[in-house]
Amino acid sequence: MDAGYKTPWICKRIIDDGRLPALPYKRPMTKKGFHEWYKYVYDEYLDIVICPEYKSLPYSTTNRKGYREYKSLRYQCEACQTRQLCTESRSCQNSKYLLMI
């Protein structure tokens, strides 16, 4: 399968048809000097992402590509010591995405 076809809708359709998709590997894209992607942990029970400083990033929305978007809370990030490793945003918001199939 081509990387352009690796979308949640197509993957779900293939799995629902009882087939096993062959999906290409996509290297995690993390900015140099920022926290690595694996330092963020998803808590399925609470439906939140936990940042490396143990702050919660609650669910915000699902974007057009089918990714669930989790955004940090401004008041938590303003006083964070490692904020520069998470975001360059002036509003102190960081967003992480999870693919939902």
KOLGUMAR-289492 format. One record per atom (N, C-alpha, C): x, y, z; residue in three letters. Coordinates in nm, 3 decimals, padded with zeros to 5 digits. Layout:
[pt [X,Y,Z],ALA],
...
***
This chain:
[pt [00.084,-00.117,00.000],MET],
[pt [00.000,00.000,00.000],MET],
[pt [00.089,00.123,00.000],MET],
[pt [00.053,00.220,-00.077],ASP],
[pt [00.125,00.346,-00.086],ASP],
[pt [00.096,00.431,00.038],ASP],
[pt [00.192,00.514,00.078],ALA],
[pt [00.175,00.597,00.198],ALA],
[pt [00.058,00.692,00.186],ALA],
[pt [00.022,00.733,00.065],GLY],
[pt [-00.090,00.823,00.045],GLY],
[pt [-00.224,00.760,00.078],GLY],
[pt [-00.230,00.629,00.082],TYR],
[pt [-00.354,00.558,00.114],TYR],
[pt [-00.365,00.520,00.261],TYR],
[pt [-00.268,00.560,00.340],LYS],
[pt [-00.268,00.527,00.483],LYS],
[pt [-00.351,00.631,00.558],LYS],
[pt [-00.482,00.621,00.542],THR],
[pt [-00.574,00.711,00.610],THR],
[pt [-00.665,00.626,00.701],THR],
[pt [-00.719,00.685,00.806],PRO],
[pt [-00.805,00.608,00.896],PRO],
[pt [-00.923,00.541,00.825],PRO],
[pt [-00.987,00.613,00.733],TRP],
[pt [-01.105,00.559,00.666],TRP],
[pt [-01.069,00.437,00.581],TRP],
[pt [-00.961,00.447,00.504],ILE],
[pt [-00.920,00.334,00.418],ILE],
[pt [-00.876,00.215,00.502],ILE],
[pt [-00.799,00.240,00.608],CYS],
[pt [-00.753,00.131,00.695],CYS],
[pt [-00.872,00.060,00.760],CYS],
[pt [-00.969,00.137,00.810],LYS],
[pt [-01.086,00.077,00.872],LYS],
[pt [-01.163,-00.007,00.772],LYS],
[pt [-01.178,00.041,00.652],ARG],
[pt [-01.251,-00.032,00.548],ARG],
[pt [-01.183,-00.165,00.515],ARG],
[pt [-01.050,-00.165,00.505],ILE],
[pt [-00.975,-00.287,00.477],ILE],
[pt [-00.991,-00.388,00.590],ILE],
[pt [-00.980,-00.340,00.715],ILE],
[pt [-00.993,-00.429,00.831],ILE],
[pt [-01.135,-00.483,00.842],ILE],
[pt [-01.235,-00.396,00.818],ASP],
[pt [-01.375,-00.441,00.822],ASP],
[pt [-01.405,-00.546,00.716],ASP],
[pt [-01.333,-00.543,00.605],ASP],
[pt [-01.350,-00.642,00.498],ASP],
[pt [-01.282,-00.774,00.531],ASP],
[pt [-01.215,-00.781,00.647],GLY],
[pt [-01.150,-00.904,00.689],GLY],
[pt [-01.013,-00.924,00.629],GLY],
[pt [-00.955,-00.817,00.575],ARG],
[pt [-00.821,-00.828,00.517],ARG],
[pt [-00.720,-00.762,00.610],ARG],
[pt [-00.594,-00.796,00.592],LEU],
[pt [-00.487,-00.740,00.672],LEU],
[pt [-00.409,-00.641,00.585],LEU],
[pt [-00.410,-00.513,00.620],PRO],
[pt [-00.340,-00.415,00.535],PRO],
[pt [-00.189,-00.421,00.554],PRO],
[pt [-00.116,-00.395,00.446],ALA],
[pt [00.030,-00.383,00.452],ALA],
[pt [00.059,-00.233,00.451],ALA],
[pt [00.091,-00.178,00.567],LEU],
[pt [00.109,-00.035,00.580],LEU],
[pt [00.256,00.001,00.583],LEU],
[pt [00.295,00.109,00.516],PRO],
[pt [00.435,00.151,00.517],PRO],
[pt [00.473,00.211,00.651],PRO],
[pt [00.600,00.203,00.684],TYR],
[pt [00.651,00.263,00.807],TYR],
[pt [00.666,00.414,00.784],TYR],
[pt [00.625,00.492,00.881],LYS],
[pt [00.643,00.636,00.874],LYS],
[pt [00.722,00.677,00.997],LYS],
[pt [00.836,00.734,00.974],ARG],
[pt [00.924,00.778,01.081],ARG],
[pt [00.857,00.887,01.164],ARG],
[pt [00.861,00.877,01.298],PRO],
[pt [00.803,00.983,01.382],PRO],
[pt [00.875,01.115,01.355],PRO],
[pt [00.799,01.222,01.342],MET],
[pt [00.858,01.351,01.311],MET],
[pt [00.854,01.439,01.436],MET],
[pt [00.970,01.456,01.498],THR],
[pt [00.984,01.540,01.615],THR],
[pt [01.087,01.646,01.583],THR],
[pt [01.059,01.770,01.621],LYS],
[pt [01.155,01.876,01.596],LYS],
[pt [01.282,01.852,01.675],LYS],
[pt [01.395,01.887,01.617],LYS],
[pt [01.523,01.871,01.684],LYS],
[pt [01.529,01.962,01.807],LYS],
[pt [01.567,01.905,01.921],GLY],
[pt [01.575,01.981,02.045],GLY],
[pt [01.447,01.980,02.126],GLY],
[pt [01.344,01.914,02.077],PHE],
[pt [01.216,01.906,02.148],PHE],
[pt [01.204,01.768,02.213],PHE],
[pt [01.103,01.752,02.300],HIS],
[pt [01.076,01.622,02.362],HIS],
[pt [01.047,01.520,02.252],HIS],
[pt [01.097,01.399,02.268],GLU],
[pt [01.069,01.292,02.173],GLU],
[pt [00.924,01.250,02.185],GLU],
[pt [00.868,01.198,02.077],TRP],
[pt [00.726,01.161,02.071],TRP],
[pt [00.690,01.055,02.175],TRP],
[pt [00.784,00.965,02.207],TYR],
[pt [00.753,00.855,02.297],TYR],
[pt [00.749,00.898,02.444],TYR],
[pt [00.784,01.022,02.473],LYS],
[pt [00.775,01.071,02.611],LYS],
[pt [00.633,01.115,02.646],LYS],
[pt [00.547,01.124,02.547],TYR],
[pt [00.407,01.156,02.569],TYR],
[pt [00.330,01.024,02.577],TYR],
[pt [00.247,01.010,02.680],VAL],
[pt [00.177,00.883,02.705],VAL],
[pt [00.027,00.905,02.694],VAL],
[pt [-00.041,00.814,02.623],TYR],
[pt [-00.186,00.821,02.609],TYR],
[pt [-00.252,00.738,02.718],TYR],
[pt [-00.345,00.800,02.791],ASP],
[pt [-00.422,00.730,02.893],ASP],
[pt [-00.561,00.704,02.834],ASP],
[pt [-00.585,00.578,02.799],GLU],
[pt [-00.709,00.540,02.732],GLU],
[pt [-00.831,00.558,02.824],GLU],
[pt [-00.816,00.529,02.950],TYR],
[pt [-00.928,00.538,03.044],TYR],
[pt [-00.979,00.682,03.057],TYR],
[pt [-00.887,00.777,03.074],LEU],
[pt [-00.924,00.918,03.089],LEU],
[pt [-00.933,00.991,02.956],LEU],
[pt [-00.886,00.931,02.848],ASP],
[pt [-00.881,00.991,02.715],ASP],
[pt [-00.804,01.122,02.717],ASP],
[pt [-00.681,01.114,02.770],ILE],
[pt [-00.591,01.229,02.772],ILE],
[pt [-00.452,01.184,02.731],ILE],
[pt [-00.368,01.279,02.694],VAL],
[pt [-00.226,01.255,02.671],VAL],
[pt [-00.152,01.318,02.788],VAL],
[pt [-00.054,01.248,02.842],ILE],
[pt [00.024,01.298,02.955],ILE],
[pt [00.161,01.339,02.902],ILE],
[pt [00.199,01.464,02.928],CYS],
[pt [00.327,01.517,02.878],CYS],
[pt [00.441,01.469,02.968],CYS],
[pt [00.567,01.493,02.927],PRO],
[pt [00.682,01.451,03.009],PRO],
[pt [00.687,01.516,03.147],PRO],
[pt [00.618,01.628,03.167],GLU],
[pt [00.614,01.693,03.297],GLU],
[pt [00.490,01.652,03.377],GLU],
[pt [00.424,01.545,03.333],TYR],
[pt [00.307,01.486,03.400],TYR],
[pt [00.187,01.580,03.406],TYR],
[pt [00.170,01.661,03.304],LYS],
[pt [00.052,01.746,03.290],LYS],
[pt [-00.040,01.681,03.187],LYS],
[pt [-00.170,01.705,03.199],SER],
[pt [-00.265,01.643,03.108],SER],
[pt [-00.293,01.731,02.987],SER],
[pt [-00.306,01.666,02.871],LEU],
[pt [-00.347,01.732,02.749],LEU],
[pt [-00.482,01.672,02.713],LEU],
[pt [-00.594,01.739,02.745],PRO],
[pt [-00.726,01.682,02.718],PRO],
[pt [-00.760,01.683,02.570],PRO],
[pt [-00.858,01.599,02.533],TYR],
[pt [-00.906,01.591,02.395],TYR],
[pt [-00.965,01.726,02.355],TYR],
[pt [-00.931,01.771,02.235],SER],
[pt [-00.981,01.899,02.185],SER],
[pt [-01.079,01.879,02.070],SER],
[pt [-01.034,01.811,01.964],THR],
[pt [-01.118,01.793,01.846],THR],
[pt [-01.059,01.684,01.757],THR],
[pt [-01.132,01.647,01.654],THR],
[pt [-01.081,01.557,01.552],THR],
[pt [-01.064,01.640,01.424],THR],
[pt [-00.944,01.639,01.367],ASN],
[pt [-00.921,01.722,01.250],ASN],
[pt [-00.970,01.653,01.122],ASN],
[pt [-00.958,01.720,01.010],ARG],
[pt [-01.010,01.669,00.883],ARG],
[pt [-00.943,01.541,00.837],ARG],
[pt [-00.822,01.517,00.882],LYS],
[pt [-00.749,01.397,00.841],LYS],
[pt [-00.784,01.276,00.929],LYS],
[pt [-00.868,01.295,01.027],GLY],
[pt [-00.910,01.185,01.113],GLY],
[pt [-00.825,01.167,01.238],GLY],
[pt [-00.738,01.261,01.266],TYR],
[pt [-00.654,01.254,01.385],TYR],
[pt [-00.725,01.322,01.501],TYR],
[pt [-00.719,01.259,01.617],ARG],
[pt [-00.773,01.320,01.737],ARG],
[pt [-00.667,01.417,01.789],ARG],
[pt [-00.709,01.536,01.826],GLU],
[pt [-00.617,01.641,01.865],GLU],
[pt [-00.629,01.665,02.015],GLU],
[pt [-00.517,01.663,02.083],TYR],
[pt [-00.511,01.685,02.227],TYR],
[pt [-00.427,01.809,02.251],TYR],
[pt [-00.481,01.908,02.322],LYS],
[pt [-00.411,02.034,02.345],LYS],
[pt [-00.386,02.055,02.493],LYS],
[pt [-00.271,02.116,02.521],SER],
[pt [-00.236,02.146,02.659],SER],
[pt [-00.319,02.263,02.711],SER],
[pt [-00.326,02.273,02.841],LEU],
[pt [-00.399,02.381,02.905],LEU],
[pt [-00.301,02.496,02.930],LEU],
[pt [-00.339,02.614,02.889],ARG],
[pt [-00.250,02.730,02.893],ARG],
[pt [-00.195,02.757,03.033],ARG],
[pt [-00.282,02.754,03.133],TYR],
[pt [-00.238,02.788,03.269],TYR],
[pt [-00.136,02.687,03.323],TYR],
[pt [-00.138,02.563,03.275],GLN],
[pt [-00.041,02.464,03.319],GLN],
[pt [00.095,02.487,03.254],GLN],
[pt [00.094,02.529,03.129],CYS],
[pt [00.219,02.541,03.053],CYS],
[pt [00.292,02.673,03.075],CYS],
[pt [00.222,02.775,03.120],GLU],
[pt [00.286,02.905,03.140],GLU],
[pt [00.400,02.898,03.241],GLU],
[pt [00.385,02.819,03.344],ALA],
[pt [00.487,02.810,03.449],ALA],
[pt [00.578,02.688,03.434],ALA],
[pt [00.565,02.614,03.325],CYS],
[pt [00.643,02.492,03.306],CYS],
[pt [00.790,02.524,03.278],CYS],
[pt [00.878,02.448,03.343],GLN],
[pt [01.022,02.470,03.327],GLN],
[pt [01.075,02.422,03.193],GLN],
[pt [01.007,02.324,03.132],THR],
[pt [01.056,02.270,03.005],THR],
[pt [00.966,02.306,02.887],THR],
[pt [00.895,02.418,02.898],ARG],
[pt [00.803,02.460,02.792],ARG],
[pt [00.872,02.476,02.658],ARG],
[pt [00.995,02.523,02.657],GLN],
[pt [01.068,02.545,02.533],GLN],
[pt [01.098,02.413,02.460],GLN],
[pt [01.085,02.299,02.530],LEU],
[pt [01.105,02.169,02.467],LEU],
[pt [00.976,02.113,02.409],LEU],
[pt [00.863,02.181,02.434],CYS],
[pt [00.733,02.134,02.386],CYS],
[pt [00.676,02.220,02.274],CYS],
[pt [00.684,02.351,02.293],THR],
[pt [00.616,02.440,02.198],THR],
[pt [00.690,02.572,02.183],THR],
[pt [00.671,02.633,02.068],GLU],
[pt [00.722,02.768,02.043],GLU],
[pt [00.607,02.867,02.041],GLU],
[pt [00.488,02.820,02.075],SER],
[pt [00.367,02.901,02.070],SER],
[pt [00.367,03.007,02.179],SER],
[pt [00.327,03.128,02.143],ARG],
[pt [00.316,03.237,02.240],ARG],
[pt [00.200,03.214,02.336],ARG],
[pt [00.099,03.141,02.290],SER],
[pt [-00.017,03.116,02.374],SER],
[pt [00.007,02.998,02.468],SER],
[pt [00.128,02.943,02.469],CYS],
[pt [00.167,02.832,02.558],CYS],
[pt [00.081,02.709,02.536],CYS],
[pt [00.038,02.685,02.413],GLN],
[pt [-00.039,02.565,02.386],GLN],
[pt [00.040,02.472,02.297],GLN],
[pt [00.035,02.347,02.332],ASN],
[pt [00.100,02.242,02.256],ASN],
[pt [-00.008,02.144,02.215],ASN],
[pt [00.001,02.091,02.095],SER],
[pt [-00.098,01.991,02.056],SER],
[pt [-00.028,01.865,02.008],SER],
[pt [-00.083,01.753,02.045],LYS],
[pt [-00.033,01.622,02.003],LYS],
[pt [-00.147,01.549,01.936],LYS],
[pt [-00.116,01.463,01.842],TYR],
[pt [-00.220,01.393,01.767],TYR],
[pt [-00.210,01.243,01.787],TYR],
[pt [-00.325,01.179,01.786],LEU],
[pt [-00.332,01.034,01.791],LEU],
[pt [-00.417,00.988,01.674],LEU],
[pt [-00.370,00.888,01.604],LEU],
[pt [-00.447,00.835,01.493],LEU],
[pt [-00.552,00.738,01.546],LEU],
[pt [-00.675,00.761,01.510],MET],
[pt [-00.783,00.673,01.554],MET],
[pt [-00.839,00.599,01.433],MET],
[pt [-00.840,00.467,01.439],ILE],
[pt [-00.892,00.386,01.328],ILE],
[pt [-01.023,00.326,01.368],ILE],
***
